[in-house]
Amino acid sequence: MESILFDFGGTLDSDGTPWLERFRRIYEEEGLAAPPARFDRAFYDSDDELPSRHRLRGLGLADTVRLQVAGVLERLGENGSRRADRICERFLADCRACFRRNRPELERLALGGRRLGIVSNFYGNLDSVLASEGLGDLFAAVIDSGAAGVTKPEPAIFRLALDQLGSTCAQSVMVGDSVPRDMRGAESLGMAHVLIGPLSRPPCCPMGLRARSVSELSSRLQPRPIRAGIIAAGAGSRLRQAHPGLIKPLVPVRGRPLCHWIVDSLAAAGARDITILLNSGGRRVRQSLLAAFPSLRWTFLERDTASSWESFRLVAQTLAAGASPFLISTVDALIAPADARLFAQTAASRAAPAALALTGFVEDEKPLWADLAPDGRVEALGAAAVRRQYVTCGMYYLTPAAARAMPPAEAHGALREYLGALASRERVAGVILPRTLDVDRPEDVRQAEEFLAAQNQNPAAA
């Protein structure tokens, strides 16, 4: 990700707890235990009227909080400057402790080349609030709904920030604590998103990542070194007709062999150790990969397998010798590197024995349809799927335990049979990705080149 957008309240100043909940706790502990409905109404009324009742431009966080507290106390019929002072002091102390904890992480992200911005439903003075707390220098874009005239989750407020950062939705991630405002807003734009708060909260959607606080964001965004596999043992007979003398992995796409693009995506997802299954005619593929990717650790398997299931099983059980989960991709599954990284991160966060990459872009002669439950679990595959909104797209996540429990090679005639059986007895997560391509026919090569051009991927940048 090149750019990171942050929410402010509840995200940068707290570990996923919004202002209302934090204030309610402090008020109760200070002896103002108003009924929840009455307190919430007082809070929201004060919040809504703050910009119209007071001149906020130039005010810092402390002065803004004091005005908000005064407004709530007024509506609750309470007076007393000492009580107001204690409430403000406690709230500000919590905020500043969080700022101190989060600042080193924000600096690491910025030093790592990420452009940082804020998209917040605020009062119109967020610039001066950030400056008062020594945070203003960290953000290249600050979009405050009170000044911009548009609020989350409307797409326009996110686009304002991306325009200032010179970034796109595909290159960015939104970090926030609110599902309806932050997560749904980012999701509507196809932007990756991270929900801040306790991991016990339900996930916002199948694409969403999770983090307890901003201070652990790097570990969520940076791909961890993993092992991966590529299935490249098929004959590729239809592509061979248009490319005589070449097997599928070596078919050129934008000047590079198809298999190189697959490796790019797996490397972006964190793969440093790759096992690839080739058929008996794959010697040139081995030479090409060793020359192009000398920094990766390679394991080459050679076998003329009888089915996609046998190929998948062989690669999976080879990778299962390690202790960590792994990825497997078919050699014709063209997935943008950023989306492959998103798949790996999201699949790992689901704590499921297996995960399937899914897409709503259906461009397959024999699609394997998938139905998803609200919690992101695959409910049905293939003929059992009823809604048929998504199809599998050739990338998979497995734990070693799931691979070691695979039935013998003769148990299934095709990979889709195994996946259907697995989803019927185990929790299999589905991770929705944007457009992906299956490069299987001569006409698919042209589409693949257009797809890569749209992703700003080219041989010189690879």
BELPEPE-V869152 format. One record per backbone hydrogen bond with DSSP energy under -0.5 kcal/mol. CO is the residue of the C=O (numbers start at 1). NH is the residue of the N-H. E is the energy in kcal/mol with one decimal. If there is no record, write none. Layout:
co:nh:e
CO:NH:E
CO:NH:E
//
This chain:
co:nh:e
2:115:-2.7
3:173:-1.4
4:117:-2.4
5:175:-3.0
6:119:-2.7
8:11:-1.8
8:12:-2.0
8:13:-1.3
10:16:-1.8
14:16:-1.0
16:18:-0.6
18:22:-1.9
19:23:-3.2
20:24:-2.6
21:25:-1.8
22:26:-2.0
23:27:-3.1
24:28:-2.3
25:29:-2.2
26:30:-1.4
27:32:-2.8
28:31:-1.6
31:33:-0.5
32:34:-1.8
35:39:-2.7
36:40:-2.9
37:41:-2.0
38:42:-2.2
39:43:-2.8
40:44:-2.8
41:45:-2.4
42:46:-2.2
43:47:-2.7
44:48:-2.9
45:49:-2.1
46:50:-1.2
49:53:-2.2
50:54:-1.7
54:56:-1.0
56:59:-2.8
60:64:-1.9
61:65:-2.7
62:66:-2.1
63:67:-1.9
64:68:-2.0
65:69:-2.7
66:70:-2.4
67:71:-2.0
68:72:-2.0
69:73:-2.7
70:74:-2.2
71:75:-1.7
72:76:-1.6
73:78:-2.9
74:77:-1.0
80:84:-1.7
81:85:-2.8
82:86:-2.4
83:87:-2.3
84:88:-2.5
85:89:-2.9
86:90:-2.4
87:91:-2.3
88:92:-2.9
89:93:-2.2
90:94:-2.0
91:95:-2.2
92:96:-2.8
93:97:-2.0
94:98:-1.7
95:99:-2.3
96:100:-2.3
97:101:-1.7
98:102:-2.4
99:103:-2.5
100:104:-0.6
102:106:-2.3
103:107:-2.6
104:108:-2.2
105:109:-2.3
106:110:-2.2
107:111:-2.9
108:112:-1.7
109:114:-2.0
110:113:-1.6
114:116:-0.5
115:4:-2.6
116:140:-2.5
116:141:-0.9
117:6:-2.4
118:143:-3.1
120:122:-1.2
120:145:-2.7
125:129:-1.9
126:130:-2.7
127:131:-2.2
128:132:-2.2
129:133:-1.0
130:133:-0.6
130:135:-2.8
130:136:-0.8
131:134:-1.4
135:138:-1.9
136:139:-1.0
141:118:-2.3
142:144:-0.7
143:120:-2.5
143:145:-0.5
144:147:-1.4
144:148:-3.0
145:149:-2.4
151:154:-2.0
154:157:-1.1
154:158:-0.8
155:159:-2.2
156:160:-1.9
157:161:-1.2
158:162:-2.3
159:163:-2.7
160:164:-1.9
161:165:-1.9
162:166:-0.9
162:167:-2.6
163:166:-0.6
168:171:-0.7
169:172:-1.4
169:192:-0.5
171:2:-2.4
171:3:-1.9
172:192:-1.0
173:5:-2.9
174:194:-2.8
175:7:-2.2
176:196:-2.8
177:179:-0.6
178:182:-1.2
178:183:-2.1
179:184:-2.8
181:185:-0.5
182:186:-2.1
183:187:-2.8
184:188:-2.1
185:189:-0.6
186:189:-1.1
186:191:-2.6
187:190:-1.5
192:174:-2.4
193:209:-2.6
194:176:-2.1
194:196:-0.6
195:211:-1.9
198:201:-1.7
205:208:-1.0
209:195:-2.6
211:197:-1.9
213:216:-1.5
214:217:-2.0
216:220:-0.7
217:220:-1.2
217:221:-2.0
218:222:-2.8
226:272:-2.0
226:273:-1.1
227:327:-1.7
228:275:-2.7
229:329:-2.5
230:232:-0.7
230:277:-2.6
231:331:-2.0
232:279:-0.7
236:240:-1.9
237:241:-1.1
238:242:-0.6
239:242:-0.8
239:243:-1.2
243:246:-2.0
247:250:-1.9
248:251:-1.8
249:259:-2.7
251:258:-1.8
253:256:-1.2
256:253:-3.4
257:260:-1.4
257:261:-1.0
258:261:-0.7
258:262:-1.4
259:263:-2.0
260:264:-2.2
261:265:-1.8
262:266:-2.1
263:267:-2.8
264:268:-2.2
265:269:-1.4
266:271:-2.6
267:270:-1.4
270:226:-2.3
272:297:-2.5
273:228:-2.4
274:299:-2.1
275:230:-2.3
276:278:-0.6
276:301:-2.8
277:232:-2.1
278:303:-2.5
279:282:-1.9
282:286:-1.8
283:287:-2.0
284:288:-2.3
285:289:-2.5
286:290:-2.3
287:291:-1.8
288:292:-2.1
289:293:-2.5
293:296:-1.2
296:298:-0.6
297:274:-2.7
299:276:-2.6
299:301:-0.5
301:278:-3.1
303:305:-1.2
307:311:-2.0
308:312:-2.5
309:313:-2.7
310:314:-2.1
311:315:-2.2
312:316:-2.8
313:317:-2.6
314:318:-1.5
315:319:-2.3
316:320:-1.8
318:321:-1.1
319:322:-1.9
325:227:-0.6
326:398:-2.2
327:229:-2.0
328:396:-2.7
329:231:-2.3
330:333:-1.3
332:334:-1.0
332:439:-2.6
333:335:-0.8
334:437:-2.0
336:339:-0.5
336:340:-2.3
337:341:-2.4
338:342:-2.0
339:343:-2.5
340:344:-2.3
341:345:-2.4
342:346:-2.7
343:347:-2.9
344:348:-1.9
345:349:-1.4
346:350:-0.7
347:350:-1.0
347:352:-0.6
348:351:-0.8
353:399:-2.0
354:429:-2.5
355:397:-2.4
356:431:-2.5
357:393:-1.8
358:433:-3.5
359:391:-2.4
360:362:-0.9
361:363:-0.8
364:367:-0.7
367:369:-0.9
368:392:-2.0
369:382:-2.5
370:389:-0.5
370:390:-1.1
371:379:-2.6
371:380:-1.2
373:376:-2.2
376:430:-2.9
377:373:-3.0
377:379:-0.7
380:371:-2.4
381:384:-1.6
382:385:-1.7
390:370:-2.6
391:359:-2.1
394:330:-2.1
395:357:-2.3
396:328:-2.2
397:355:-2.1
398:326:-2.4
399:403:-1.9
400:404:-2.7
401:405:-1.3
403:406:-1.5
408:411:-2.1
409:412:-0.8
414:417:-0.8
414:418:-1.2
415:419:-2.5
416:420:-2.1
417:421:-2.1
418:422:-2.7
419:423:-2.6
420:424:-1.2
421:425:-0.8
422:425:-1.0
422:426:-2.6
426:428:-0.8
427:353:-0.6
427:354:-0.8
427:429:-0.5
428:378:-3.4
429:356:-2.6
430:432:-0.5
431:358:-3.0
433:360:-0.6
437:334:-2.9
437:439:-0.7
438:440:-1.2
441:444:-1.3
441:445:-0.8
442:445:-1.0
442:446:-0.7
443:447:-1.3
444:448:-2.6
445:449:-2.2
446:450:-2.0
447:451:-2.6
448:452:-2.5
449:453:-2.1
450:454:-2.3
451:455:-1.2
452:457:-2.8
453:456:-1.4
458:461:-0.7
458:462:-0.9
459:462:-0.6
//
